[in-house]
């Protein structure tokens, strides 16, 4: 039997840490099979050595989250703890990172909630692939992510950008998309240039709207703190202190990708995402995304992440649809 003790926690933090009627503690006791008590301002954990070590780590992480967001749901606790699951997936393709060992519980950093809420819930990676994606963005100046629809490529990148803006590590968010038609001509649609471009940029605005309310988004866009623009509008610019996201990057040409990547200024971060199975470029035109991944692979500050159908977090039917198309 081993015992560990955590230093004192403020009474107001304890309420949020333990949850209503100590529900969060009950989750930890179930997952780790340890005894957790609170006495004289200290938290004591007792049980088998390995489980006490893990439970102590999780409690420390829970305290960190409480200090930042003030509340913890049961889902938050299970995500931080890794639930009953034991990871059996080796995370690879992150340049400069060591491979995760099979059979180990998911890392502390990986399950840390982002300092962003969407639809009233904390944003966090929900699969091994998404975890690798978030960690890559945190640790690299440039991250490439390739994966099928529904894997959270755009949503998580936008969430990381909003978190960076809130923490003041960047002064600006720039969301970019190539204006390439998906087999349908939209040039005849009524309206000015802004109205014609809106369908191309709508997915980025939707992701942003999940995390920042409409009025605040509009104000930030008027102040030029958030930009949502087509790729062609990037030419000739240098972006310092910015979080820059290029969505649907498979539809860039090699020249367009080079132009985009060279917009990065001091203290900026870039995320480039796309799905190489949904290519809308003319036949015979090489994708700038595939080309850039091959060219820039050896560079240490560049991360490459491949998400799979198992990382899809939309409706369960979407995963089956993607698999059905992959099989042919």
Steps between C-alpha positions, in 0.01 A plus 500: 500500500632843398378844600551838331402845623414808297555846650210714616235619260277804553145415616343653188728289280418185696131530418574512127775238525289239683176585316143489634474238775862400428403353161846565353668312784271204444609490135868495602441230761327285238772549237805459723367291793647738759373666817488882487434707810522867593606605848671806649515669161687213336396230254623147573506217245570142609512169319740304277810698408437518124136602540582759767759654268251525213217629720731766646601613153137522390400697810780747437381540142141543620613779733672671207178486295290626793733797546458589131132431430341472844293184446550133422238268356511121533592489129794733570623274781472187288684667213785617722525158663469310173198317640527123505692505174864407457651647188619238253576733212846618406484868403741571217570753225564789738843629395746515786272314744571158649251224437246439776551168672234235460288425804565826685227732616452811288728790587411776743540775244297316239180500705526855625190689392555793273417834659200524266137402526269401212124471553558528875748211517878500531685420179743210519643235267289185502720246318866404488538667162339823620723493807810476279362784286449736796842416645663561161340845472618586852857397430566600139503819295341324203265202511359307206193285561345264246182307569145420387193712569381509861836446671509849653779643286343845469315507832803418716727737307252786551466407869879516540502838326231637732691368802819670376311827453347480848840434657645793300771282347381634162335829407307381198323198349500456122275229355566423133337284235564457126197607295475182293162375383407142588372402157240778486534848357398770747606801292144573386369536857356845579674745731830680532843338539449451875170318440656277234794407728283428804421136402874422481573652842185382678657187662767714667237746623291211633792362702578846633135562586494191724761660728440876482153654494385684189527856634849442638614337176367794299677748729829309476471489122429874485812558713696280258589261786328215315518469122317241292629536144552311174852383425553748216480787750817376676742599225757763599428489874720419798311395814671549837358386835226311316336158509441412135284208384472377141198273456427272200868525412479206259344748255807725485752481219870467575553871426208602725630287787846655471342846501294418810781341702732795438248738662611384846655780704663523842330321792235354268365149476344322201266204467434353156227237468325313223357176366696367203205277401284808427708670233320764291797620294496453122626164378879490480558788745714391797366566852706749696420313823652169392796677344572708813484201734758321286728803464489620861502165678867514611464843663502468880245774573241338272249241623300260284184334632286243319149452640300190409136396482531387865552867592163609361292661775188599307193279480596131512356458150766736359773254597318220316453721194870589488599134536259400223666746260851396610425135417443575128 
